[in-house]
Amino acid sequence: MTMLQLPTYDDVVQAAERIAGAAHRTPVLTSRTVNEEFGAEVFFKCENMQRMGAFKFRGGYNALARFSPEQRRAGVVAFSSGNHAQAIALSARLLDIPATIIMPEDAPAAKVAATRGYGATVVTYDRYTEDREQIGRALAERDGLTLIPPYDHADVIAGQGTAAKELFDEVGPLDAFFVCLGGGGLLSGSALATRALSPGCLLYGVEPEAGNDGQQSFRSGQIVHIDTPRTIADGAQTQHLGQLTFPIIQRDVDDILTVTDDELVACMRFFAERMKIVVEPTGCLGFAAARKIKDSLRGKRIGVLVSGGNIDLARFASLIGA
């Protein structure tokens, strides 16, 4: 590891062993329609079918499974707009660890209900005026809890990388791989697996156009902070990359792309109509970006990481019905 203690592919391998039997090995789906549209082979790694509905379970469980007995007794605190919240809540329940989750007041109702349903205590905040990281640190210090952030943690990154590892193990090397980007846990973990298992693969991170802090950071060479972006991709409403995720992304990712909310809705509709799966807006980032540059992908083998499927049904219907 480096002085920053960046995780490595060996950590991803160990995480895969640690979460085996707890996390689902999610399916890889293909679509003849997509292959014809792209003139390429496209493989969708469907983390919307993961436990609690998103890839976040991998990193959450891996991190909590490494707790000491003292940490397990004291409990965990986490902050999240929804998927990391559910991941930590469910992992804590499975490992018998008390959990407190800090969630924005406007988080999707289904995600809040699921987090409480897993037995966690939910503390709410205003994402536009309050600092969730500050709230989390204060609770951890006051109550002796261990804070597990949603992306900037070595065990979380390693756990998230297991999704990409499974994809490469199943389909072999790829020419290009599209991974959604919020704080960078999934992308940096995927980068570790990609460079180990398919070193020649072009790796793209994908953000909502309204929240392109990762793209700005990647191109400027330093972490850029932005105001909370207003986008339907609530899982990517992050304000900055992490101290661990950024150097991995800078080193191993080829480019950061952006897509519009309208492009996300079009992909949500396609997934529902043609592939019969429910994908949340954030989970469509990779597919939307691949569609934008599909002419450059002809004849290639393409991977798309579908990150999650947690969305209120009423919200889902209102978006795809628009």
Buried (B, 14 or more C-beta within 10 A) or exposed (E): EEEEEBBBBEBBBBBBEBBEEBBBBBEBBEBEEBBEEBEBBBBBBBBBBBBBBBBBBBBBBBBBBBBEEEBBEBBBBBBBBBBBBBBBBBBBBBBEBBBBBBBBEEBBEBBBEBBBEBEBBBBBBEBEEEEBBEBBBEBBEEEEBBBBBBBBBBBBBBBBBBBBBBBBEEBEEBBBBBBBBBBBBBBBBBBBBBBBBBEEBBBBBBBBBBBBBBBBBBEEEEBBEBEBBEBBBBBBBBBBBBEBBBBBBBEBBBBBBBBBBEBBBBBBBBBBEEBEBBBBBBBBBBBBBBBBBBEEBEEBBBBBBBBBBBBBEEBBEEBBEE
